[in-house]
Amino acid sequence: MVWEDVAAGRYVLTAQPTDNLGTVGESGPVIIEVADSPVPPVVNIFATDAFAREGNPANTATFRVRRSGETTEALRVHYSVRGTASNGVDYVSIPGNVTIPAGRRSAVIVITPIDDRRDEPIETVILRLEQPAIYNVGRWNRAGAIIVDNDAKRPGPVRLTDRTFHLRLDEFNGVPFRLELSTNMIDWESLDPNVVTDDAIHFVDPEASELGVRFYRVRPVSDLEMFSEE
């Protein structure tokens, strides 16, 4: 749907689906702001592959940084690196910034484990977006992944040493899905659509240490819902 010639202001949008029996439902509200002049893009980060394993070759993890708004110019996005894994020691060093090229909405950050041949517990990589003046950081400002030893068993759902939470749900590779989060099983927040890799849905929740409880659910998605990289 394209909504054109909208006057500047604040709007609350809802969707009203109607089924074949005439029953009408209503979605939760979505608030948008329409401005007269261009506004800074909003940037979010997601772990599209949250599982990495040491080895030769290594099984990498991948983060995707995604922006809204115009794509006519390249955008450099800055992030801090946290977690129990050490940048440049447990995985190949990443620089703390990534550039989304002109004409593109997203860019990826790849985590390549270093096979140090030491027995280690599960380690985490947490990336957090930093906010300079040229863009705004959106709701999803943090994302996480895990690194396991090359001979370690693939972990199930578990709270990790830094109090993040690792979720694993076995599934076939290539299946599209959407992960949703809630603290009360009434109000749900959706991450970007994704596809299954490594024979499972892996998700590292960097907000888990700040919450008393968190619920997770997985929804199937159609090809039309899959995000575009253009």
Phi, psi and omega in degrees: 000135177243124180251107188253162176053048181270130178292148179299142179153186182254132183231145175246118184250142172225159175248141181238097177279149177234128181272182185288352176259003178089004178286131184251131174247178179214135179282170170292160182285146172239124183261130176231154175243129176252124183248155178288324183248162180302140179250157180299148177294157175255131185243134176232160179230139180224150172266105180280340173217103189263014183234124177230150180223137174296156178155183179224096005280162179283151171268113187274160168250158184222133171250146175239128175258126189232138181242156171258175173084202184293150179236018185290336180237154175292152181228121176269124182249133182256146179215153173261154184247123181227190181106173182277343173279146183262127179297125180086352179246306179270343177209159181302134188303137173246149196275348184093005174206156177216144182254124171275117185293158173302138181084000180239152178262347186210165174215157184247152173239121184257132176257113182251106182299148173259125181280097184268358177058032175244144175287122183222153173287176175300132179246153183244150170236117180243122177252132181235127181289139173258152188243099168277186186285344189274351176207164176253144176272131184274192182302319185265082184265355179223150174209156185223160175215164177242155173237129177240158176297158183293337180252010181277151174290149177290124187286151172268197176299127184200143171276131187267174187296332177269013177070011165287168182237133177255123177253135174226128175230117182293138182199164179283142177301143176087354180285125178283143182206167173229127177267133180238147185235147179206153172254355183221002181063017175243308180261121185243141175248141185251135168276171176300148172303152184211175174234151183289135171230164178057027176063022180194157168273116176249132178218129176252118184267104182285351180264357188300324183292343183263358187240146175284327181207148176214135178249150181229144172214156182242132177243141173289152177229158178267170179299328181294334181275344182295134183293152178264144176266359183285000000 
